[in-house]
Amino acid sequence: MAEKTKYLWINNHPQNDQNVYVYYNERGEEIYGNTVTESNFDSPYSKQSIYKNPRCVGVAYRFVKKVPVGGDIVGLTDINLNEYEKLKELWDGKNNNN
């Protein structure tokens, strides 16, 4: 019996207080998310969940690793506008030096 296709979902809650799972999709690209389901359409979270606006990021083809709470992945929702502006300056500076 063939294994069912699994889908990786991410929510818009700050990523620094929840586990993040890394998978390869069917093209071998890394994708990041918080939960895996058998649907790419039905939200994995209830209407009462603290996790809002989930988005399916793709087929969870092969598991790579789990980044535990407080791990090394930071999402843009985890920083404030001032921190983002500083990072943007840094990124722009690196691009200008190439």
C-alpha positions as CSV (number, residue, x, y, z in Angstrom):
1,M,0.0,0.0,0.0
2,A,1.4,3.4,-1.0
3,E,2.1,5.9,1.7
4,K,-0.2,8.9,1.8
5,T,1.1,12.3,0.8
6,K,2.0,14.5,3.8
7,Y,1.8,18.3,3.8
8,L,3.8,20.7,6.0
9,W,2.0,23.7,7.5
10,I,3.3,26.9,9.1
11,N,1.3,29.4,11.2
12,N,1.9,33.1,11.8
13,H,2.5,32.7,15.5
14,P,6.1,33.7,16.6
15,Q,8.4,30.8,15.7
16,N,10.7,31.1,18.6
17,D,8.2,29.5,21.1
18,Q,7.3,26.5,19.0
19,N,9.0,23.6,17.4
20,V,9.9,24.0,13.7
21,Y,10.2,21.0,11.4
22,V,12.4,20.9,8.4
23,Y,11.5,18.7,5.4
24,Y,12.6,18.3,1.8
25,N,9.8,18.7,-0.6
26,E,9.4,16.6,-3.7
27,R,12.0,18.8,-5.5
28,G,14.6,18.4,-2.8
29,E,14.1,22.0,-1.5
30,E,14.1,22.6,2.3
31,I,10.7,23.7,3.6
32,Y,9.9,24.8,7.2
33,G,6.7,24.4,9.2
34,N,5.0,23.5,12.5
35,T,2.8,20.6,11.8
36,V,2.3,17.8,9.2
37,T,-1.1,16.6,8.0
38,E,-2.6,14.5,5.2
39,S,-4.4,17.6,3.7
40,N,-3.1,20.6,1.9
41,F,-6.5,22.3,2.1
42,D,-8.0,21.7,5.6
43,S,-6.3,23.8,8.3
44,P,-4.6,21.6,11.0
45,Y,-5.8,24.1,13.7
46,S,-9.2,24.5,15.2
47,K,-11.0,27.9,15.1
48,Q,-10.2,28.2,18.8
49,S,-6.5,27.6,18.4
50,I,-4.0,30.3,19.3
51,Y,-2.3,29.6,16.0
52,K,-3.9,31.7,13.2
53,N,-3.6,32.0,9.4
54,P,-1.9,28.7,8.8
55,R,-0.4,28.2,5.3
56,C,0.5,24.9,3.6
57,V,4.2,25.3,2.6
58,G,4.3,22.1,0.5
59,V,4.7,18.3,0.4
60,A,6.6,17.0,3.4
61,Y,8.5,14.4,1.3
62,R,11.5,13.6,3.6
63,F,12.1,14.6,7.2
64,V,15.4,16.6,7.7
65,K,15.4,17.8,11.3
66,K,13.4,19.3,14.2
67,V,14.5,22.7,15.5
68,P,13.3,22.7,19.1
69,V,11.7,25.7,20.9
70,G,14.2,28.5,21.2
71,G,16.3,27.0,18.3
72,D,18.2,28.7,15.6
73,I,15.4,29.7,13.3
74,V,14.0,33.3,13.6
75,G,11.0,34.4,11.6
76,L,10.3,38.0,10.6
77,T,7.4,37.9,13.0
78,D,9.9,37.4,15.9
79,I,11.5,40.8,15.5
80,N,10.3,44.3,15.8
81,L,10.5,47.0,13.1
82,N,13.7,48.5,14.4
83,E,15.5,45.2,14.4
84,Y,14.2,44.4,10.9
85,E,15.5,47.8,9.6
86,K,19.0,47.0,11.1
87,L,19.0,43.6,9.5
88,K,17.9,45.1,6.2
89,E,20.8,47.6,6.3
90,L,23.2,44.7,7.0
91,W,21.8,42.7,4.1
92,D,21.9,45.6,1.8
93,G,25.5,46.3,2.8
94,K,26.5,42.8,2.0
95,N,24.9,43.0,-1.4
96,N,26.7,46.2,-2.2
97,N,30.1,44.7,-1.3
98,N,29.7,41.9,-3.8
